[in-house]
Amino acid sequence: MTLSGKSTNLKLAIVLLAAGEGSRMGSIPKALLRQDGKSLLETFCASVDMLNPVEFLVVTGFHAQAIEAELKRVGKTTNAAITVIHNSKSAQGQGSSVRLALESLQSQFDVLAVCLSDQPHITDQELMVLLEQFIDRKDPEEIVMPQVNGQRGNPVLLSRKAVEAILSMPNMVCRPYMDQHPDLVKIYETDHAAFILDVDTEADIQKLGITRT
């Protein structure tokens, strides 16, 4: 992996959360919304390919059949091996998917990127910016979180040490862990709106130039 012209041996794992119901849009798989002729899922997988992760894990829940079919199609054209984990408790909320993802990781990664499937403008470029922030973090920082005009953003990057600490506590997930340990969080202040743009409503579809089919 090359960041700002420098090569790094950082082993990256990526988790994509795609288990949501999309209830505010009438129960649709938001990962399959389309932009520029491609599903958001396909675009994200292409970005993942550019980063050569040691592990790429996708968590499904609601709409699992449709999303897994798209992953199977997209997987034929990507180099990254995609591991699909089904969250049978996805109705309990995003936290249950995060916890399942952390418990399911198998690789000896150095840093984990936890990504959302409904952020249309998150690409390998945004992830590389966060990785640069991670490399330049100061002790005791173990987590990088983007923030735009005071609003928390995504993806969030966590060191292996942070992931292991979270897993050592039953039912703990990233957000409450970060709230309890603010000294471990490096806030990346930016005006790049991609980190806070997601698709939640019909108005978002109109605003972002996204289509259902």
C-alpha positions, 0 to 999 in steps of 0.5 A, a space after each residue: 500500500 502506498 500513502 502520499 508516495 510512501 510505501 507502508 506495510 500496514 495490514 488493513 482489514 475492512 468491515 462493511 456494515 450492510 445489515 440495515 433495513 432501510 426502514 426510513 425509505 420503505 425497507 430497501 437495501 441501501 447498499 444496492 442504490 445506484 449511482 453513475 450506473 453502479 450499485 453503491 456496493 459495487 463502487 465500494 468494492 472497487 475502492 477496496 480493491 485498490 487498497 489490497 486489504 488482508 481481510 474484507 468482511 461484509 455484514 448482512 442482515 435485512 435484505 441479505 439475499 439481494 445483497 449477497 447476490 450482488 456481492 457474488 456478481 461483483 466478486 467475480 471482477 475484484 481481487 479482494 476476497 469477500 467474506 460474508 457474515 450474516 447477522 441474524 440479530 440485525 433487528 437489534 441495531 447496528 451495534 449488533 452488526 459491529 460486534 459480530 464483525 469484530 468477533 468474526 475477524 480472522 486476519 492479523 491486521 494492524 488497523 481496521 476500517 469500519 465502513 457504512 454501505 450507504 455512504 456514496 462518496 467514500 472511496 479508496 481516497 478517503 480511506 487513504 486519508 484516514 490511514 495517513 491520519 492513523 500512521 501519524 497518530 500520537 500516543 495513546 491514540 488508537 482510533 481515528 474518527 473524521 469530524 465535519 463541522 462538529 459532526 461525527 463521521 465515518 468510516 472509523 479506523 481502529 488499531 488491533 489493540 483497540 479492537 482487542 480491548 473492545 472484544 475483552 468486554 462483553 457486548 461492548 462496541 466501538 461508539 460507547 468504547 470511544 465515548 468512554 476513552 476519548 484520550 484514545 481517539 484522534 479526531 480528524 477535523 475536515 471540511 470534506 462532506 463525504 465523511 458525513 454524507 449518507 443515504 437515509 431518506 428519499 430527500 437524500 436520494 434526490 440531493 445526491 443524484 442516486 437512483 433506486 434502480 
